[in-house]
Amino acid sequence: MMVLITYDVNTTDKEGQKRLRRVAKKCVDYGQRVQNSVFECLLEPAQFVLLKNELESIIDTDKDSLRYYMLGANWKRRVEHVGAKETYDPEGTMVL
Amino acid sequence: MMVLITYDVNTTDKEGQKRLRRVAKKCVDYGQRVQNSVFECLLEPAQFVLLKNELESIIDTDKDSLRYYMLGANWKRRVEHVGAKETYDPEGTMVL
């Protein structure tokens, strides 16, 4: 199933910056980075459970958030992209 | 229809920072901010066309990107949120 994952990680301190890197790295392992904090991940249900557990163990739930959008079988028809190409470099220039 | 809008605006210069503010402000007019660069907008088809035109006139398509996800009628069942509450303040602390 296609799951869109978006996150906000509060990077006002070094711990937050570390969490942001860890969340991004984990998402890179499972899917395609389409924007800086937006990933599209084609996952088996068991993988999704695993990824959720991993991400939720990284974030600080008081400061950060994760959103999952189940895009369903027709996900390709649901997506439209405008502008610069997808960003793939997890450690590259911060593009918000 | 429910449209999820995500954006990356390159803020390495002042023009980019201005574009980011303008994109955020425009999205606030049409929907609910659920993360810093993620909005859920319940739109009539004509409104969606208008919003797209407005956003695409603001961004620099060489540097920035917009993605639209049509979440369909059952959008509430497609969304899962974990962690800190949705962010609503368009000018607040930058939360990535």
Backbone of each chain as ProteinMPNN parsed JSONL, in Angstrom:
{"seq_chain_A": "MMVLITYDVNTTDKEGQKRLRRVAKKCVDYGQRVQNSVFECLLEPAQFVLLKNELESIIDTDKDSLRYYMLGANWKRRVEHVGAKETYDPEGTMVL", "coords_chain_A": {"N_chain_A": [[0.847, -1.2, 0.0], [0.346, 2.291, -0.616], [1.773, 4.714, 1.296], [1.725, 7.968, 2.393], [3.982, 9.915, 4.071], [4.346, 12.511, 6.296], [6.237, 14.899, 8.124], [6.809, 16.975, 10.969], [9.457, 18.177, 12.658], [10.64, 19.578, 15.544], [13.212, 21.748, 15.452], [14.609, 23.416, 17.121], [16.547, 22.926, 18.964], [19.649, 21.081, 19.502], [19.113, 18.408, 19.922], [16.699, 18.151, 18.623], [17.461, 18.609, 15.992], [18.943, 16.356, 15.603], [16.98, 14.393, 15.87], [15.469, 15.024, 13.612], [17.227, 14.339, 11.53], [17.411, 11.62, 11.992], [14.777, 10.728, 11.628], [14.404, 11.389, 8.933], [16.341, 9.775, 7.752], [15.417, 7.244, 8.361], [13.003, 7.213, 6.947], [13.972, 7.409, 4.357], [15.024, 4.896, 4.064], [12.778, 3.422, 3.549], [11.238, 4.531, 1.553], [10.418, 6.966, -1.001], [11.764, 10.131, -1.232], [9.935, 12.959, -1.679], [9.511, 15.564, -1.112], [11.078, 17.86, 1.189], [10.249, 17.095, 3.802], [8.497, 15.1, 3.234], [7.477, 11.952, 2.315], [6.938, 9.225, 0.091], [5.891, 6.033, 0.504], [5.931, 2.752, -0.453], [4.506, 0.133, 0.916], [4.337, -3.038, 2.556], [1.748, -4.234, 4.728], [2.918, -5.2, 7.152], [5.429, -4.052, 7.08], [4.744, -1.395, 7.293], [3.774, -1.246, 9.888], [6.127, -1.756, 11.257], [7.747, 0.399, 10.431], [6.277, 2.576, 11.421], [6.501, 2.058, 14.178], [9.234, 2.41, 14.472], [9.642, 5.099, 13.681], [8.068, 6.394, 15.552], [9.405, 5.87, 17.813], [11.535, 7.48, 17.587], [10.749, 10.199, 17.414], [9.922, 13.114, 19.437], [7.096, 13.185, 21.065], [5.87, 15.326, 22.227], [6.814, 17.507, 20.938], [7.171, 17.072, 18.225], [5.653, 15.971, 15.131], [4.01, 13.381, 13.283], [2.435, 12.479, 10.283], [0.36, 10.198, 8.644], [-0.8, 9.213, 5.537], [-2.978, 7.199, 3.982], [-2.872, 6.286, 0.793], [-4.118, 4.557, -0.894], [-5.167, 2.264, -3.557], [-5.343, 3.557, -6.005], [-3.374, 5.481, -6.052], [-1.603, 6.823, -7.769], [-3.138, 8.339, -9.435], [-4.002, 10.241, -7.758], [-2.103, 12.114, -7.223], [-0.396, 15.137, -7.826], [2.215, 17.009, -9.168], [4.03, 20.04, -9.051], [6.514, 22.189, -10.26], [9.892, 22.407, -8.99], [12.078, 19.577, -9.164], [11.625, 16.462, -7.406], [13.13, 16.143, -4.204], [15.925, 14.364, -3.189], [18.143, 14.107, -1.633], [18.988, 13.357, 1.523], [20.619, 14.688, 3.265], [21.077, 17.076, 2.197], [20.979, 20.597, 1.112], [18.816, 22.465, 3.116], [15.572, 22.494, 2.213], [12.604, 24.037, 2.398]], "CA_chain_A": [[0.0, 0.0, 0.0], [1.126, 3.518, -0.664], [1.567, 5.572, 2.46], [2.412, 9.245, 2.38], [4.398, 10.265, 5.434], [4.839, 13.885, 6.445], [6.621, 15.132, 9.519], [7.349, 18.224, 11.517], [10.313, 17.947, 13.826], [11.054, 20.864, 16.097], [14.684, 21.734, 15.388], [15.153, 24.577, 17.813], [17.758, 22.554, 19.706], [20.459, 20.058, 18.82], [18.404, 17.135, 19.996], [15.691, 18.169, 17.56], [18.149, 18.451, 14.707], [19.318, 14.937, 15.538], [15.747, 13.637, 15.591], [15.102, 15.269, 12.215], [18.099, 13.511, 10.677], [17.077, 10.196, 12.184], [13.477, 10.473, 10.979], [14.607, 11.436, 7.482], [17.132, 8.599, 7.368], [14.537, 6.073, 8.44], [12.05, 7.266, 5.822], [14.733, 7.107, 3.137], [15.171, 3.437, 3.993], [11.517, 2.768, 3.202], [10.451, 5.127, 0.475], [10.974, 7.986, -1.885], [11.61, 11.502, -0.733], [9.358, 13.787, -2.732], [9.846, 16.914, -0.658], [12.025, 17.722, 2.287], [9.659, 16.363, 4.929], [7.394, 14.338, 2.659], [7.924, 10.706, 1.7], [5.953, 8.265, -0.384], [6.449, 4.72, 0.833], [5.131, 1.613, -0.883], [4.794, -0.762, 2.033], [3.466, -4.12, 3.0], [1.199, -3.871, 6.049], [3.855, -5.482, 8.25], [6.482, -3.031, 7.02], [4.186, -0.147, 7.778], [3.759, -1.344, 11.359], [7.516, -1.64, 11.693], [8.21, 1.77, 10.205], [5.594, 3.422, 12.409], [7.128, 1.86, 15.483], [10.571, 3.006, 14.464], [9.529, 6.57, 13.655], [7.466, 6.895, 16.795], [10.416, 5.753, 18.876], [12.533, 8.541, 17.372], [10.247, 11.564, 17.63], [9.459, 13.57, 20.737], [5.679, 13.408, 20.738], [5.432, 16.64, 22.72], [7.344, 18.589, 20.091], [7.204, 16.706, 16.8], [4.481, 15.209, 14.7], [4.018, 12.541, 12.088], [1.124, 12.193, 9.712], [0.338, 9.128, 7.653], [-1.954, 9.269, 4.644], [-3.094, 5.97, 3.193], [-3.322, 6.811, -0.5], [-4.957, 3.568, -1.575], [-4.693, 1.575, -4.754], [-5.268, 4.481, -7.14], [-2.61, 6.626, -5.548], [-0.943, 7.6, -8.827], [-4.103, 9.316, -9.968], [-4.311, 11.227, -6.721], [-0.949, 12.972, -6.958], [0.017, 16.078, -8.857], [3.439, 17.715, -8.762], [4.335, 21.255, -9.806], [7.74, 22.89, -9.881], [11.206, 21.771, -8.938], [12.058, 18.116, -9.048], [11.647, 15.882, -6.082], [14.427, 16.193, -3.548], [16.26, 13.023, -2.698], [19.322, 14.091, -0.776], [18.529, 13.536, 2.893], [21.521, 15.558, 4.023], [21.372, 18.226, 1.343], [20.526, 21.912, 1.527], [17.478, 22.431, 3.673], [14.577, 23.122, 1.348], [11.331, 23.952, 3.127]], "C_chain_A": [[0.875, 1.24, 0.0], [0.761, 4.392, 0.527], [2.393, 6.843, 2.275], [2.738, 9.581, 3.825], [4.921, 11.701, 5.429], [5.232, 14.078, 7.9], [7.045, 16.565, 9.756], [8.201, 17.835, 12.705], [10.813, 19.313, 14.287], [12.578, 20.89, 16.242], [15.294, 22.927, 16.1], [16.34, 24.212, 18.715], [18.465, 21.401, 18.984], [19.809, 18.687, 18.843], [17.373, 17.03, 18.873], [16.327, 17.97, 16.195], [18.552, 16.982, 14.504], [18.083, 14.077, 15.219], [15.353, 13.795, 14.117], [15.936, 14.39, 11.279], [17.718, 12.044, 10.775], [15.75, 9.838, 11.516], [13.658, 10.415, 9.466], [15.323, 10.168, 7.011], [16.255, 7.342, 7.36], [13.554, 6.059, 7.266], [12.751, 6.942, 4.503], [14.88, 5.6, 2.96], [13.917, 2.76, 3.419], [10.813, 3.345, 1.984], [11.189, 6.19, -0.285], [10.694, 9.373, -1.313], [11.086, 12.357, -1.868], [9.432, 15.269, -2.387], [10.651, 16.736, 0.624], [11.492, 16.888, 3.456], [8.476, 15.517, 4.489], [7.946, 13.122, 1.917], [6.736, 9.894, 1.219], [6.565, 6.875, -0.233], [5.468, 3.626, 0.415], [5.449, 0.461, 0.061], [3.816, -1.916, 2.112], [2.924, -3.725, 4.379], [2.185, -4.102, 7.203], [4.998, -4.47, 8.273], [5.994, -1.708, 7.59], [4.168, -0.129, 9.314], [5.17, -1.124, 11.907], [8.007, -0.199, 11.574], [7.569, 2.732, 11.207], [6.254, 3.293, 13.779], [8.482, 2.541, 15.553], [10.492, 4.536, 14.521], [9.029, 7.104, 14.995], [8.404, 6.714, 17.987], [11.469, 6.854, 18.755], [11.985, 9.907, 17.796], [9.968, 11.837, 19.11], [8.003, 13.979, 20.537], [5.126, 14.712, 21.321], [5.8, 17.756, 21.752], [7.189, 18.328, 18.597], [5.887, 16.033, 16.413], [4.766, 14.44, 13.417], [2.591, 12.449, 11.59], [1.285, 11.128, 8.634], [-0.938, 9.281, 6.835], [-1.953, 7.995, 3.798], [-3.677, 6.354, 1.831], [-4.099, 5.797, -1.339], [-4.37, 3.074, -2.884], [-4.498, 2.533, -5.929], [-4.396, 5.696, -6.831], [-1.986, 7.453, -6.665], [-1.871, 8.664, -9.404], [-4.395, 10.429, -8.974], [-3.24, 12.303, -6.579], [-0.667, 13.888, -8.137], [1.211, 16.872, -8.335], [3.644, 18.927, -9.653], [5.675, 21.801, -9.328], [8.952, 22.005, -9.836], [11.073, 20.274, -8.699], [12.057, 17.676, -7.599], [13.055, 15.963, -5.51], [14.731, 14.822, -2.964], [17.378, 13.015, -1.668], [18.93, 14.37, 0.667], [19.398, 14.493, 3.694], [21.818, 16.846, 3.268], [20.893, 19.54, 1.923], [19.084, 21.827, 2.009], [16.518, 23.198, 2.768], [13.222, 22.933, 2.02], [10.18, 24.216, 2.198]], "O_chain_A": [[1.984, 1.246, 0.535], [-0.398, 4.753, 0.731], [3.599, 6.791, 2.031], [1.868, 9.535, 4.695], [5.816, 12.052, 4.66], [4.631, 13.49, 8.799], [7.558, 17.255, 8.875], [7.709, 17.226, 13.655], [11.343, 20.094, 13.497], [13.153, 20.155, 17.045], [16.369, 23.397, 15.728], [17.057, 25.099, 19.178], [17.962, 20.837, 18.012], [19.939, 17.905, 17.901], [17.198, 15.978, 18.259], [15.797, 17.25, 15.349], [18.505, 16.451, 13.394], [18.146, 13.157, 14.404], [14.957, 12.831, 13.462], [15.407, 13.775, 10.353], [17.703, 11.32, 9.779], [15.618, 8.773, 10.912], [13.141, 9.519, 8.8], [14.953, 9.57, 6.0], [16.35, 6.501, 6.466], [13.309, 5.012, 6.667], [12.181, 6.277, 3.638], [14.861, 5.094, 1.838], [13.994, 1.66, 2.872], [9.898, 2.726, 1.441], [12.414, 6.301, -0.223], [9.566, 9.724, -0.969], [11.73, 12.467, -2.911], [9.418, 16.123, -3.274], [10.877, 15.617, 1.085], [12.217, 16.07, 4.023], [7.564, 15.249, 5.273], [8.771, 13.249, 1.013], [5.677, 9.873, 1.846], [7.629, 6.59, -0.783], [4.326, 3.586, 0.873], [6.535, -0.115, 0.006], [2.637, -1.789, 1.782], [3.568, -2.972, 5.11], [2.271, -3.286, 8.121], [5.476, -4.079, 9.338], [6.729, -0.998, 8.276], [4.504, 0.874, 9.943], [5.371, -0.406, 12.886], [8.605, 0.346, 12.501], [8.242, 3.596, 11.768], [6.529, 4.288, 14.449], [8.832, 3.164, 16.555], [11.187, 5.177, 15.309], [9.503, 8.123, 15.498], [8.216, 7.33, 19.037], [12.204, 7.127, 19.704], [12.678, 10.679, 18.458], [9.804, 10.919, 19.913], [7.719, 15.001, 19.912], [4.036, 15.148, 20.949], [5.175, 18.817, 21.746], [7.088, 19.264, 17.804], [5.12, 15.589, 17.268], [5.622, 14.797, 12.608], [1.651, 12.352, 12.379], [2.217, 11.159, 7.83], [-2.024, 9.459, 7.387], [-1.041, 7.756, 3.006], [-4.852, 6.709, 1.737], [-4.669, 6.145, -2.373], [-3.248, 3.411, -3.263], [-3.598, 2.345, -6.748], [-4.663, 6.801, -7.301], [-1.851, 8.669, -6.524], [-1.436, 9.743, -9.806], [-4.979, 11.45, -9.336], [-3.451, 13.298, -5.885], [-0.695, 13.467, -9.293], [1.208, 17.344, -7.198], [3.455, 18.853, -10.867], [5.934, 21.864, -8.126], [9.042, 20.996, -10.535], [10.101, 19.789, -8.12], [12.438, 18.421, -6.696], [14.043, 15.864, -6.237], [13.881, 14.206, -2.321], [17.547, 12.048, -0.925], [18.576, 15.5, 1.003], [18.949, 15.048, 4.697], [22.701, 17.613, 3.653], [20.457, 19.604, 3.073], [18.242, 21.191, 1.376], [16.649, 24.409, 2.589], [12.753, 21.807, 2.189], [9.025, 24.19, 2.622]]}, "seq_chain_B": "MMVLITYDVNTTDKEGQKRLRRVAKKCVDYGQRVQNSVFECLLEPAQFVLLKNELESIIDTDKDSLRYYMLGANWKRRVEHVGAKETYDPEGTMVL", "coords_chain_B": {"N_chain_B": [[-14.046, 18.636, -2.289], [-11.37, 16.91, -0.639], [-8.203, 18.161, -0.504], [-4.853, 17.566, -0.12], [-2.156, 19.609, 0.444], [1.216, 20.004, -0.087], [4.347, 21.632, 0.348], [7.589, 22.627, -0.776], [9.671, 25.226, -0.341], [12.41, 26.96, -1.451], [14.441, 28.495, 0.732], [16.823, 29.852, 0.763], [17.476, 32.408, 0.092], [16.377, 35.871, 0.486], [14.227, 36.377, -1.164], [13.167, 33.861, -1.456], [12.348, 33.346, 1.163], [10.33, 35.179, 1.31], [8.588, 34.163, -0.638], [7.91, 31.776, 0.634], [6.453, 32.709, 2.859], [4.314, 33.859, 1.526], [3.146, 31.699, 0.152], [2.374, 30.117, 2.338], [0.549, 31.836, 3.57], [-1.428, 32.029, 1.648], [-2.337, 29.381, 1.553], [-3.355, 29.162, 4.126], [-5.596, 30.718, 3.886], [-7.306, 29.02, 2.602], [-7.452, 26.557, 3.839], [-6.669, 24.112, 6.383], [-3.917, 24.221, 8.455], [-1.831, 21.592, 9.022], [0.677, 20.673, 9.408], [3.916, 22.235, 9.28], [4.473, 22.76, 6.528], [2.313, 21.639, 5.334], [-0.951, 21.334, 4.323], [-4.451, 20.812, 4.728], [-7.109, 21.054, 2.648], [-10.414, 21.699, 2.117], [-12.149, 21.786, -0.677], [-14.115, 23.245, -3.279], [-14.311, 22.214, -6.706], [-13.864, 24.482, -8.399], [-12.682, 26.282, -6.67], [-10.346, 24.965, -6.127], [-9.024, 25.088, -8.568], [-8.599, 27.833, -8.683], [-6.993, 28.265, -6.396], [-4.742, 26.71, -7.038], [-3.826, 28.151, -9.279], [-3.137, 30.523, -8.038], [-1.166, 29.748, -6.167], [0.745, 28.726, -7.883], [1.512, 30.943, -9.202], [2.978, 32.215, -7.345], [5.181, 30.635, -6.529], [8.627, 29.824, -7.355], [9.264, 27.983, -9.987], [11.592, 26.719, -10.649], [12.935, 26.367, -8.332], [11.259, 25.745, -6.215], [8.655, 23.547, -4.98], [5.365, 22.188, -5.358], [2.977, 19.918, -4.146], [0.037, 18.157, -4.779], [-2.433, 16.238, -3.305], [-5.151, 14.354, -3.952], [-7.474, 13.459, -1.77], [-9.916, 12.261, -1.738], [-13.288, 10.995, -1.059], [-13.377, 9.502, 1.261], [-11.555, 10.607, 3.009], [-11.081, 11.067, 5.733], [-10.7, 8.619, 6.875], [-8.316, 7.955, 5.886], [-6.269, 9.249, 7.13], [-3.798, 9.578, 9.634], [-2.619, 10.744, 12.673], [0.22, 11.441, 14.67], [1.707, 12.45, 17.656], [2.797, 15.83, 18.419], [0.414, 18.505, 18.517], [-1.455, 19.744, 15.705], [-0.01, 22.396, 13.809], [-0.815, 25.764, 13.678], [-0.071, 28.369, 13.423], [0.912, 30.567, 11.086], [3.061, 32.259, 11.056], [4.645, 31.509, 13.05], [7.134, 29.954, 15.228], [9.57, 28.299, 13.348], [8.884, 25.132, 12.452], [10.081, 22.176, 11.469]], "CA_chain_B": [[-13.083, 17.542, -2.209], [-10.255, 17.196, 0.258], [-6.902, 18.178, -1.176], [-3.689, 17.775, 0.727], [-1.144, 20.392, -0.276], [2.518, 20.068, 0.577], [5.257, 22.447, -0.458], [8.99, 22.921, -0.459], [10.122, 26.491, -0.912], [13.834, 27.137, -1.175], [14.531, 29.75, 1.489], [18.228, 30.242, 0.947], [17.605, 33.86, -0.042], [15.226, 36.63, 1.009], [13.096, 36.181, -2.07], [12.587, 32.568, -1.101], [11.642, 33.492, 2.438], [9.095, 35.91, 0.995], [7.685, 33.215, -1.313], [7.405, 30.834, 1.646], [5.394, 33.377, 3.621], [3.144, 34.078, 0.658], [2.501, 30.394, -0.074], [1.716, 29.719, 3.586], [-0.595, 32.732, 3.792], [-2.47, 31.645, 0.691], [-2.924, 28.103, 1.984], [-4.149, 29.433, 5.332], [-6.89, 31.258, 3.436], [-8.15, 27.987, 1.998], [-7.53, 25.268, 4.52], [-6.163, 23.935, 7.734], [-2.502, 23.869, 8.531], [-1.673, 20.431, 9.898], [2.1, 20.726, 9.745], [4.414, 23.527, 8.824], [4.335, 22.922, 5.078], [1.276, 20.675, 4.937], [-2.299, 21.864, 4.542], [-5.602, 20.064, 4.237], [-8.042, 22.065, 2.146], [-11.686, 21.171, 1.615], [-12.353, 22.752, -1.758], [-14.91, 22.989, -4.473], [-13.387, 22.144, -7.851], [-13.486, 25.808, -8.9], [-11.744, 26.863, -5.701], [-9.06, 24.29, -6.294], [-8.389, 25.679, -9.75], [-8.171, 29.178, -8.29], [-5.869, 28.152, -5.456], [-3.582, 26.241, -7.81], [-3.31, 29.265, -10.063], [-2.52, 31.502, -7.139], [0.088, 29.199, -5.626], [1.733, 28.539, -8.948], [2.011, 32.273, -9.573], [3.882, 32.667, -6.269], [6.432, 29.866, -6.411], [9.634, 29.798, -8.425], [9.177, 26.557, -10.336], [12.942, 26.141, -10.734], [13.5, 26.176, -6.989], [10.25, 25.326, -5.234], [7.687, 22.595, -5.515], [4.058, 21.981, -4.741], [2.337, 18.644, -4.457], [-1.377, 18.078, -4.426], [-2.931, 14.864, -3.157], [-6.604, 14.302, -3.864], [-7.691, 12.407, -0.772], [-11.178, 11.569, -2.003], [-14.431, 11.146, -0.161], [-13.126, 8.846, 2.549], [-10.258, 11.119, 3.44], [-10.86, 10.998, 7.188], [-10.206, 7.28, 7.209], [-6.979, 7.792, 5.316], [-5.3, 10.093, 7.83], [-3.455, 9.235, 11.011], [-1.705, 11.748, 13.232], [0.932, 11.03, 15.88], [2.598, 13.452, 18.237], [2.371, 17.179, 18.778], [-0.79, 18.979, 17.843], [-1.308, 20.462, 14.452], [0.47, 23.769, 13.951], [-1.709, 26.65, 12.942], [0.434, 29.732, 13.328], [1.712, 30.637, 9.868], [4.264, 33.075, 11.251], [5.239, 31.087, 14.32], [8.444, 29.317, 15.206], [9.717, 27.363, 12.239], [8.902, 23.737, 12.879], [10.274, 21.385, 10.26]], "C_chain_B": [[-11.941, 17.935, -1.291], [-8.956, 17.083, -0.528], [-5.828, 18.438, -0.129], [-2.661, 18.525, -0.101], [0.131, 20.41, 0.551], [3.434, 20.924, -0.289], [6.654, 22.475, 0.112], [9.305, 24.25, -1.114], [11.566, 26.691, -0.484], [14.039, 28.503, -0.526], [15.966, 30.2, 1.706], [18.447, 31.737, 0.678], [16.313, 34.55, 0.417], [13.992, 36.48, 0.125], [12.375, 34.879, -1.741], [11.798, 32.641, 0.2], [10.309, 34.218, 2.22], [8.087, 34.967, 0.302], [7.062, 32.257, -0.303], [6.262, 31.462, 2.438], [4.126, 33.531, 2.784], [2.39, 32.766, 0.393], [1.724, 29.97, 1.182], [0.449, 30.54, 3.804], [-1.758, 32.339, 2.877], [-3.14, 30.344, 1.133], [-3.79, 28.29, 3.23], [-5.533, 29.946, 4.952], [-7.853, 30.15, 3.003], [-8.299, 26.711, 2.836], [-6.923, 25.279, 5.895], [-4.705, 23.491, 7.705], [-2.352, 22.705, 9.498], [-0.215, 20.18, 10.241], [2.64, 21.986, 9.072], [4.22, 23.776, 7.329], [3.286, 21.979, 4.507], [-0.095, 21.233, 5.314], [-3.337, 20.89, 4.012], [-6.669, 21.079, 3.874], [-9.273, 21.381, 1.563], [-12.195, 22.177, 0.581], [-13.399, 22.288, -2.752], [-13.932, 22.941, -5.656], [-12.938, 23.519, -8.364], [-12.502, 26.507, -7.968], [-10.355, 26.258, -5.862], [-8.304, 24.866, -7.496], [-7.818, 27.055, -9.408], [-6.933, 29.117, -7.391], [-4.599, 27.7, -6.174], [-2.973, 27.397, -8.602], [-2.566, 30.264, -9.184], [-1.175, 30.99, -6.616], [1.163, 29.126, -6.701], [2.243, 29.875, -9.499], [2.994, 32.793, -8.527], [5.224, 31.945, -6.329], [7.37, 30.118, -7.593], [9.764, 28.323, -8.814], [10.546, 25.905, -10.555], [13.463, 25.737, -9.352], [12.532, 25.53, -5.999], [9.367, 24.244, -5.831], [6.411, 22.572, -4.687], [3.614, 20.575, -5.087], [0.904, 18.679, -3.953], [-1.757, 16.6, -4.362], [-4.446, 14.927, -2.987], [-6.974, 13.139, -2.932], [-9.044, 11.713, -0.904], [-12.198, 11.712, -0.89], [-14.15, 10.569, 1.226], [-11.848, 9.336, 3.206], [-10.027, 10.981, 4.936], [-10.298, 9.642, 7.598], [-8.779, 7.066, 6.729], [-5.877, 8.444, 6.157], [-5.052, 9.595, 9.239], [-2.4, 10.228, 11.494], [-1.075, 11.203, 14.506], [1.757, 12.207, 16.37], [1.959, 14.792, 18.462], [1.174, 17.61, 17.945], [-0.46, 19.68, 16.541], [-0.831, 21.885, 14.729], [-0.409, 24.67, 13.095], [-1.101, 28.016, 12.667], [1.368, 29.871, 12.131], [3.007, 31.418, 10.05], [5.035, 32.647, 12.491], [6.627, 30.495, 14.143], [8.497, 28.286, 14.088], [9.834, 25.95, 12.782], [8.99, 22.885, 11.623], [9.954, 19.932, 10.513]], "O_chain_B": [[-11.586, 19.108, -1.17], [-8.656, 16.052, -1.13], [-5.895, 19.399, 0.638], [-2.336, 18.119, -1.217], [0.128, 20.779, 1.725], [3.308, 20.938, -1.514], [6.864, 22.362, 1.32], [9.211, 24.374, -2.335], [11.896, 26.601, 0.698], [13.835, 29.539, -1.16], [16.284, 30.847, 2.704], [19.506, 32.27, 1.009], [15.305, 33.901, 0.696], [12.861, 36.459, 0.611], [11.146, 34.807, -1.747], [10.715, 32.068, 0.316], [9.304, 33.909, 2.859], [6.896, 34.975, 0.616], [5.869, 31.958, -0.358], [5.231, 30.828, 2.663], [3.012, 33.354, 3.278], [1.16, 32.731, 0.409], [0.579, 29.526, 1.101], [-0.594, 30.003, 4.178], [-2.917, 32.323, 3.293], [-4.365, 30.224, 1.091], [-4.833, 27.652, 3.37], [-6.521, 29.642, 5.62], [-9.071, 30.329, 3.037], [-9.171, 25.886, 2.567], [-6.694, 26.333, 6.489], [-4.328, 22.533, 7.031], [-2.71, 22.822, 10.67], [0.091, 19.546, 11.251], [1.912, 22.705, 8.387], [3.846, 24.875, 6.919], [3.361, 21.572, 3.347], [-0.355, 21.558, 6.473], [-3.136, 20.233, 2.99], [-7.083, 21.877, 4.714], [-9.173, 20.584, 0.631], [-12.619, 23.279, 0.928], [-13.543, 21.096, -3.025], [-12.863, 23.55, -5.612], [-11.774, 23.702, -8.72], [-11.608, 27.228, -8.412], [-9.338, 26.942, -5.75], [-7.096, 25.095, -7.434], [-6.7, 27.393, -9.797], [-5.956, 29.833, -7.609], [-3.518, 28.242, -5.945], [-1.759, 27.596, -8.595], [-1.508, 30.775, -9.55], [-0.177, 31.711, -6.625], [2.332, 29.426, -6.458], [3.27, 29.929, -10.175], [3.76, 33.716, -8.803], [6.277, 32.568, -6.195], [6.957, 30.559, -8.666], [10.307, 27.518, -8.057], [10.646, 24.681, -10.637], [14.328, 24.869, -9.233], [12.95, 24.852, -5.061], [9.338, 24.054, -7.047], [6.395, 22.889, -3.498], [3.85, 20.097, -6.196], [0.611, 19.162, -2.859], [-1.435, 15.821, -5.259], [-4.955, 15.478, -2.01], [-6.798, 11.974, -3.286], [-9.29, 10.696, -0.255], [-11.999, 12.443, 0.08], [-14.629, 11.088, 2.235], [-11.147, 8.576, 3.874], [-8.888, 10.795, 5.367], [-9.519, 9.538, 8.546], [-8.118, 6.106, 7.125], [-4.692, 8.213, 5.918], [-5.987, 9.234, 9.953], [-1.421, 10.505, 10.801], [-1.751, 10.579, 15.324], [2.425, 12.878, 15.585], [0.75, 14.898, 18.668], [0.961, 17.141, 16.827], [0.659, 20.141, 16.318], [-1.192, 22.496, 15.735], [-0.702, 24.366, 11.939], [-1.56, 28.738, 11.783], [2.487, 29.357, 12.151], [3.947, 31.251, 9.273], [5.959, 33.332, 12.929], [7.21, 30.532, 13.059], [7.568, 27.497, 13.914], [10.785, 25.624, 13.492], [8.068, 22.879, 10.807], [10.06, 19.109, 9.604]]}, "name": "protein", "num_of_chains": 2, "seq": "MMVLITYDVNTTDKEGQKRLRRVAKKCVDYGQRVQNSVFECLLEPAQFVLLKNELESIIDTDKDSLRYYMLGANWKRRVEHVGAKETYDPEGTMVLMMVLITYDVNTTDKEGQKRLRRVAKKCVDYGQRVQNSVFECLLEPAQFVLLKNELESIIDTDKDSLRYYMLGANWKRRVEHVGAKETYDPEGTMVL"}
